[in-house]
Amino acid sequence: MKATMLRIAAVAAVALSANAAAAETITERLDDRKYFADGQAAWEKVCARCHTTVDDKTDQSVGPDLSVVEYDADTLKHFVRNGHLAMPAFAAAHISDALIVEIADYMAKNVYKGE
């Protein structure tokens, strides 16, 4: 019985250390900006794939036209983290909070055209 408990404890320790290493790798991947140099790059590679704008109407759009609704960073973060209707949620491992702020700034200056 005691040997079984020791084996369970050893397996749990190994599993927990593996999870910590995986979390560290994800953090490094976010910090190096390997995939998105800035808010514009993230908009073009992620958001614009599904969202149209007044200037770019396509038959492939899934999400609403984001050029007619102005979102602040907190509102945008809510939709990014939680998803909405057909939009999936994106974890911080995919899009950091700092990058969401940059996307919101890019959208305010370059996407939003008013109603």
C-alpha contacts under 8 A as a table, 3 or more apart, distances in Angstrom:
res1	aa1	res2	aa2	distance
1	M	4	T	5.14
1	M	5	M	6.40
2	K	5	M	5.18
2	K	6	L	6.32
3	A	6	L	5.07
3	A	7	R	6.25
4	T	7	R	5.10
4	T	8	I	6.26
5	M	8	I	5.10
5	M	9	A	6.18
6	L	9	A	5.06
6	L	10	A	6.14
7	R	10	A	5.05
7	R	11	V	6.18
8	I	11	V	5.18
8	I	12	A	6.14
9	A	12	A	5.09
9	A	13	A	6.17
10	A	13	A	5.13
10	A	14	V	6.33
11	V	14	V	5.21
11	V	15	A	6.20
12	A	15	A	5.09
12	A	16	L	6.12
13	A	16	L	5.22
13	A	17	S	6.22
14	V	17	S	5.25
14	V	18	A	6.23
15	A	18	A	5.17
15	A	19	N	6.38
16	L	19	N	5.17
16	L	20	A	6.39
17	S	20	A	5.10
17	S	21	A	6.35
18	A	21	A	5.15
18	A	22	A	6.28
19	N	22	A	5.08
19	N	23	A	6.22
20	A	23	A	5.17
20	A	24	E	6.30
21	A	24	E	5.13
21	A	25	T	6.39
22	A	25	T	5.16
22	A	26	I	6.43
23	A	26	I	5.19
23	A	27	T	6.34
24	E	27	T	5.16
24	E	28	E	6.32
25	T	28	E	5.16
25	T	29	R	6.25
26	I	29	R	5.07
26	I	30	L	6.42
26	I	93	A	6.00
27	T	30	L	5.24
27	T	31	D	6.29
27	T	93	A	6.99
28	E	31	D	5.20
28	E	32	D	6.37
29	R	32	D	5.72
29	R	33	R	7.18
29	R	34	K	6.95
30	L	33	R	5.84
30	L	34	K	7.43
30	L	93	A	6.71
30	L	94	H	7.42
30	L	95	I	7.62
30	L	96	S	6.91
33	R	36	F	5.34
33	R	37	A	5.52
33	R	38	D	8.00
34	K	37	A	7.06
36	F	39	G	7.41
36	F	41	A	5.44
36	F	42	A	5.37
37	A	41	A	6.07
37	A	42	A	7.62
38	D	41	A	5.43
38	D	42	A	6.42
38	D	99	L	6.93
38	D	102	E	6.61
38	D	103	I	7.65
39	G	42	A	5.11
39	G	43	W	6.03
39	G	99	L	6.06
39	G	100	I	7.29
39	G	101	V	7.76
39	G	102	E	4.42
39	G	103	I	4.01
39	G	104	A	7.54
39	G	105	D	7.45
39	G	106	Y	5.87
40	Q	43	W	5.02
40	Q	44	E	6.16
40	Q	102	E	7.78
40	Q	103	I	6.42
40	Q	106	Y	5.93
41	A	44	E	5.16
41	A	45	K	6.03
42	A	45	K	5.18
42	A	46	V	5.61
42	A	47	C	7.03
42	A	99	L	7.88
42	A	103	I	6.84
43	W	46	V	5.50
43	W	47	C	4.75
43	W	48	A	5.78
43	W	103	I	6.23
44	E	47	C	6.20
44	E	48	A	5.15
44	E	49	R	7.09
45	K	48	A	6.67
45	K	49	R	6.68
46	V	49	R	5.75
46	V	50	C	7.80
47	C	50	C	6.03
47	C	51	H	6.05
48	A	51	H	4.88
48	A	52	T	6.45
49	R	61	S	7.56
50	C	60	Q	7.38
50	C	61	S	5.05
50	C	62	V	5.05
50	C	63	G	5.37
51	H	61	S	5.73
51	H	62	V	6.38
51	H	63	G	4.72
51	H	64	P	5.78
51	H	65	D	5.78
51	H	66	L	6.54
52	T	55	D	7.96
52	T	56	D	5.72
52	T	57	K	5.68
52	T	58	T	6.95
52	T	61	S	5.91
52	T	63	G	7.21
52	T	64	P	6.76
52	T	65	D	4.86
52	T	66	L	6.71
52	T	67	S	7.81
53	T	56	D	5.08
53	T	57	K	6.37
53	T	65	D	5.01
53	T	66	L	5.88
53	T	67	S	5.01
53	T	68	V	7.80
53	T	111	V	7.07
54	V	57	K	6.46
54	V	65	D	7.00
54	V	67	S	6.12
54	V	68	V	7.69
54	V	113	K	7.85
57	K	61	S	7.67
58	T	61	S	5.91
61	S	64	P	7.76
62	V	86	A	7.47
63	G	86	A	7.42
63	G	87	M	7.24
65	D	68	V	6.34
65	D	69	V	7.67
66	L	69	V	5.49
66	L	70	E	7.40
66	L	111	V	7.06
66	L	112	Y	6.67
67	S	70	E	7.36
67	S	107	M	8.00
67	S	111	V	5.11
67	S	112	Y	4.01
67	S	113	K	5.26
67	S	114	G	6.79
68	V	112	Y	5.93
68	V	113	K	5.97
68	V	114	G	5.08
68	V	115	E	4.97
69	V	112	Y	6.65
69	V	114	G	6.91
69	V	115	E	7.23
70	E	108	A	6.82
70	E	112	Y	6.04
70	E	114	G	7.58
71	Y	74	D	7.98
71	Y	75	T	5.90
71	Y	76	L	5.90
71	Y	104	A	6.89
71	Y	108	A	7.67
72	D	75	T	5.49
72	D	76	L	6.19
72	D	104	A	6.24
73	A	76	L	5.07
73	A	77	K	5.95
73	A	100	I	6.66
73	A	101	V	5.23
73	A	104	A	5.26
73	A	105	D	7.69
74	D	77	K	5.03
74	D	78	H	6.30
75	T	78	H	5.11
75	T	79	F	6.57
76	L	79	F	5.28
76	L	80	V	6.10
76	L	100	I	7.20
76	L	104	A	6.85
77	K	80	V	5.01
77	K	81	R	5.92
77	K	97	D	7.33
77	K	100	I	6.25
78	H	81	R	5.37
78	H	82	N	5.89
78	H	83	G	7.70
79	F	82	N	5.28
79	F	83	G	4.96
79	F	84	H	6.28
79	F	89	A	7.34
80	V	83	G	5.56
80	V	88	P	7.78
80	V	89	A	5.59
80	V	90	F	5.54
80	V	91	A	7.95
81	R	89	A	4.99
81	R	90	F	5.16
81	R	91	A	5.94
81	R	92	A	7.69
82	N	88	P	7.46
82	N	89	A	4.75
82	N	90	F	7.28
83	G	86	A	7.69
83	G	87	M	5.04
83	G	88	P	4.65
83	G	89	A	3.99
83	G	90	F	7.26
84	H	87	M	5.06
84	H	88	P	6.80
84	H	89	A	7.63
85	L	88	P	7.89
90	F	93	A	7.89
90	F	94	H	6.04
90	F	95	I	6.56
91	A	94	H	5.42
91	A	95	I	6.46
91	A	96	S	7.90
92	A	95	I	5.04
92	A	96	S	4.73
92	A	97	D	6.74
93	A	96	S	6.62
95	I	99	L	6.30
95	I	100	I	6.85
96	S	99	L	5.17
96	S	100	I	6.40
97	D	100	I	5.07
97	D	101	V	6.52
98	A	101	V	5.23
98	A	102	E	6.49
99	L	102	E	4.90
99	L	103	I	6.13
100	I	103	I	4.99
100	I	104	A	6.17
101	V	104	A	5.11
101	V	105	D	6.20
102	E	105	D	5.02
102	E	106	Y	6.11
103	I	106	Y	5.03
103	I	107	M	6.05
104	A	107	M	5.04
104	A	108	A	6.13
105	D	108	A	5.18
105	D	109	K	6.37
106	Y	109	K	5.31
106	Y	110	N	5.78
106	Y	111	V	7.19
107	M	110	N	5.25
107	M	111	V	4.51
107	M	112	Y	5.89
108	A	111	V	6.13
108	A	112	Y	5.40
109	K	112	Y	6.83
110	N	113	K	7.91
